[in-house]
Amino acid sequence: MKLWIPGPTQVRPEILAECARTMIGHRSDAMAKLHDRIDPHLRLAFGLPAESRSSVAVHTCSATGLMEASLHGVGKRVLCVVNGSFSKRWAEIAQILGLETVVLKKAFGEAASPEEIDAALREKGPFDALTLVSNETSTGVRTPLEGVARVLRQHPNVLWLVDVVSYLAGMPVDFDTHGIDFAFAGSQKALALPPGITVFCVSPRYLERARKAKRPSYYLDAVRTLDGHVERKTPATPCIPLYFALAKQLEDISGGVTLPAAEQHLRGAAAWSARYEVHRRMQQRTERWAHKHGLALIPAPEHRSWTVACIKQGAFDVARLLAEVKQRGHTISNGYGDLKDISFRIGHMGDHTEDELESLLSAADEALAALAVKA
Ligand SMILES: Cc1ncc(COP(=O)(O)O)c(C=O)c1O
């Protein structure tokens, strides 16, 4: 059975095997070496240039933990762009943490424009931070980072916190170029690992502000975790099997191993870029498939995610489509949140190949034909 839901994604057997390695102590030299293996490739994942002063680290918790951690120590007032279930969750967390939270609300399936973000920052500010879910997995909406980055250059006191959960390793983040201050991604999306750890990256100015602030958490204190990473230690016992898997997966991505045969000679940043292009082609192919069946994508063309397609339901029952596809060896997903009953989603992310996508789409062709006959 191939898993095409928008996370957790299919994990390669070689990566699963890493999770079964003999255990090591988390304060051992072996663990420090594991950090050494992870660090340089994680910096490539966030698109950091060699001279970057931004810091990366890994935390044992799912991405929701980092939504929370990112907000500790940023200040009192936060603007949250809410355009799907996960951005809504982040705004809720900000409220629970007692931050003065202003929501810039968009319909699920849409993205906030740079102009709307700029207007909200000007009219409802001053703000200490802006939260943005760059790829709303619930709706397949990608918010291009360039436009928001341009706006935030006009608001130098606002820290930019970005959820790249289903974006990282599927699309280029370019953390420093865009002036992002905090970004995080769970392991179970385009990194194609099992769930349970989250990787993150912070800017020097985020660290500076957070260090001076009162941060009301021990386990979810990003500063503590980042400082630990520098010393190749973790504040608490990490999920070591997933660290093994992460190290191998990052080395494989940087070493071209996960690319199509013709591109496997690529290394480093070039290999990461080629991985993004595979995702982009899979998005385009899925879109052509949907159009062939007269199905529409929920997001506008300029906001379509490269990692997850959110397709409007046609003249069929989504649950029956999912069941027919499953009978043919593939699992795809129903909609989520506000779009639960009117859409279905295909998570074409991670280590799925373009050939595998062809077999999924043929299975989906057959499934739709079977539904038409039954109707
Ligand atoms: C965009 C986005 N942000 C945050 C989360 C929350 O991640 P987790 O369930 O791993 O805590 C998800 C989960 O699917 C997500 O897709």
PDBQT file of the ligand as one rigid body, heavy atoms in Angstrom, charges set to zero:
ROOT
HETATM    1  C1  LIG A 401       1.059  22.990   8.077  1.00  0.00    +0.000 C 
HETATM    2  C2  LIG A 401       1.011  22.203   9.334  1.00  0.00    +0.000 A 
HETATM    3  N1  LIG A 401       1.351  22.808  10.478  1.00  0.00    +0.000 NA
HETATM    4  C3  LIG A 401       1.319  22.143  11.654  1.00  0.00    +0.000 A 
HETATM    5  C4  LIG A 401       0.928  20.838  11.718  1.00  0.00    +0.000 A 
HETATM    6  C5  LIG A 401       0.900  20.143  13.030  1.00  0.00    +0.000 C 
HETATM    7  O1  LIG A 401       1.825  19.122  13.023  1.00  0.00    +0.000 OA
HETATM    8  P1  LIG A 401       1.806  17.954  14.093  1.00  0.00    +0.000 P 
HETATM    9  O2  LIG A 401       0.484  17.262  13.949  1.00  0.00    +0.000 OA
HETATM   10  O3  LIG A 401       2.942  17.118  13.630  1.00  0.00    +0.000 OA
HETATM   11  O4  LIG A 401       1.984  18.549  15.414  1.00  0.00    +0.000 OA
HETATM   12  C6  LIG A 401       0.563  20.164  10.552  1.00  0.00    +0.000 A 
HETATM   13  C7  LIG A 401       0.129  18.764  10.573  1.00  0.00    +0.000 C 
HETATM   14  O5  LIG A 401      -0.339  18.194   9.631  1.00  0.00    +0.000 OA
HETATM   15  C8  LIG A 401       0.612  20.876   9.334  1.00  0.00    +0.000 A 
HETATM   16  O6  LIG A 401       0.287  20.289   8.190  1.00  0.00    +0.000 OA
ENDROOT
TORSDOF 0
